[in-house]
Amino acid sequence: MNNLLDDIQKITLMGPGPSCVDDSVLNAMAKDTIGHLDPAFIKIMDTMKGQLKTLLHTENQLTIPVSGTGSAGMESCFVNLIEKGDAVLVLINGVFGMRMQDVATRLGADVDTLEFEWGTPVIVDDVKKQIAKKAYKIVAVVHAETSTGVKNPVAEIGALVKGSDTIYLVDAVTSFGGIEITMDAWGIDVLYSGTQKCLSCPPGLAPISFSEKAVAAIKQRKTKVPNWYLDLTMIMNYWAGATRAYHHTAPINMLYGLYQALYLILEEGEDAVYKRHMDNHLLLVDGLKEIGINMLVDESCRLPMLNSVHIPEGADDAAVRSRLLKEFKIEIGAGLGPLAGKIWRIGLMGHTARPENVEKLLTALKKVL
Amino acid sequence: MNNLLDDIQKITLMGPGPSCVDDSVLNAMAKDTIGHLDPAFIKIMDTMKGQLKTLLHTENQLTIPVSGTGSAGMESCFVNLIEKGDAVLVLINGVFGMRMQDVATRLGADVDTLEFEWGTPVIVDDVKKQIAKKAYKIVAVVHAETSTGVKNPVAEIGALVKGSDTIYLVDAVTSFGGIEITMDAWGIDVLYSGTQKCLSCPPGLAPISFSEKAVAAIKQRKTKVPNWYLDLTMIMNYWAGATRAYHHTAPINMLYGLYQALYLILEEGEDAVYKRHMDNHLLLVDGLKEIGINMLVDESCRLPMLNSVHIPEGADDAAVRSRLLKEFKIEIGAGLGPLAGKIWRIGLMGHTARPENVEKLLTALKKVL
């Protein structure tokens, strides 16, 4: 029988994720599967919680990877906190803010939104005015809006919410591992991420972290969490409880991969990793400018790991991306929503953020355009 | 830095899952990550749908792996079908029937149960009487009850439900890949499974299949599916839609693993795989009998892949399992719920179901007891 896996080619992944994965992470995933209750596996779980806490700069005990992709992380944060009628404010300036709104609405929350132009950041003063008008159980924002390349002022919004009863919930899917996140100092109560962006692990897991205030909110629920699979009160017993009570079978080999990906970041050093992202971002921006390609987002709020660029006049969006993939083995991302056909999204996430990849893309673009 | 992955030892996994994984499946997971919208990946997805349909003996278009473990499969089946107040009948004779009840109740269903003694099968006549009394939207049963080792009469219950408006929902987590499932012939409308049992892939994915009748039920919902991550109306667009619209980033490398695991089963041949499970089960039962260990479940409804045995008098449950793991690198499972401390659960799932493993366990048990 023909085996399709034999045809898989190495692609330089410069889209909005997945990013390039180091061989040591791929090899970690190929280690022998052991039991989810094996003491050797429990030790890996415990160490992984520590890795995540170190990189997020948090003391939160409930800091674990959820068994699903980044969107499962989003789902788990909202479903554990929301009960019918809870007031939620979602700040929207791209696809992932909209997704938060959709998730919270489906769960029966009373959702208000503040919307900002795609490609621009959330305006802190507007948030200040809104939360002065109404008491929210949750204020939610995306740190790195993957659909536009904008960095939102997460620390500044956190300063507004700090000390109140409101739970501050942040989407760190694209930011985690690429730019600084100091969860506790910024007053973030709840955070979720994904593995396939700046952590450079294949997709499949969603690191989350809940502050004591957020855990207390789960415990004060009047109704059971309506999602058994993502019920953190039970998942906590497996990840941190004295008895390690089985909930669902953990995705063992995916967790090996995440352990190794976090190991690599800690080995290289957090600051060095962030600097590598920024250096390569600047290299890319300069190189693109030389060939007449301009950035969508203002320098003041540009993400280093997700570079949205205007598609040059006369270039065929899909044809260029297809040629890059087929002829040059480079993947870049298309625009989403109102930006479809107008921008490309060039990722420099995690392991991808290296000068040789920037050069490779620039060389290819020169040939294709 | 010390790397915990260096300490992982090869364990013969003879518990209730995960099972032993073939090297080719582990190596598949270590293949280079490619994009979730890459045409090469779409081709793998399409082929995988075919592999699953072949093994489940179904024509269901909606036959895909969900991005989570087996319990996410359970969650996705119930959450897509249930709206508040829907009448659901759950047949319970073990932990996983109870879990179904919990999942459906959290979703606001009007749940009735029929309970049967753990270690015995569901009684078809009782089901017949109950469904004559009340019209149910869903009747749900576990095919292979992993907590007891009992095979439930799935085909016989299906015959009762067939032709009615009721949706017949079957948990095939432990049965799929180890015993025959002819989904369409048996009248199963909705089925979910997991990868870490008889498919012998690491945990992390949940194959599901929905009949046209079940898909129509999703489309007739009055309310949106309250779980964004598992909303099949959107996931279908990615797995089968003409545009392949992005929903969430698929767990690429896990899917490589599942593709390879299904490839191996199809290569060996479905009947040969089932025969291998049965042959090794009989070998194990004989060998256990010789050393005075007796089966919990009557021969008429015993599962070949999950063998529940009475813990011999005088044996220390935890100490024996711990010695098997540490000294002999063999994992077997403990009892759950009312059977904790009373039984061991010996798995012969997928790649584990081989004579050398049976011999290895029997030899070890003789030494330890």
Interface residues (C-beta under 8 A of the other chain):
Chain A: M1 N3 L4 L5 D7 I8 Q9 K10 I11 L13 G15 G17 P18 C20 V21 L26 N27 A28 M29 A30 K31 D32 T33 I34 G35 H36 D38 A40 K43 I44 T47 S67 G68 T69 G70 S71 A72 M74 E75 V79 R99 D102 V103 R106 L107 G108 G194 Q196 P202 P203 G204 K224 V225 P226 N227 W228 Y229 Y246 H247 H248 T249 A250 P251 I252 N253 M254 Y256 G257 Y259 Q260 Y263 L266 E267 L325 E331 L336
Chain B: M1 N3 L4 L5 D7 I8 Q9 K10 I11 L13 G15 G17 P18 C20 V21 L26 N27 A28 M29 A30 K31 D32 T33 I34 G35 H36 D38 A40 K43 I44 T47 S67 G68 T69 G70 S71 A72 M74 E75 V79 R99 D102 V103 R106 L107 G108 G194 Q196 P202 P203 G204 K224 V225 P226 N227 W228 Y229 Y246 H247 H248 T249 A250 P251 I252 N253 M254 Y256 G257 Y259 Q260 Y263 L266 E267 L325 E331 L336
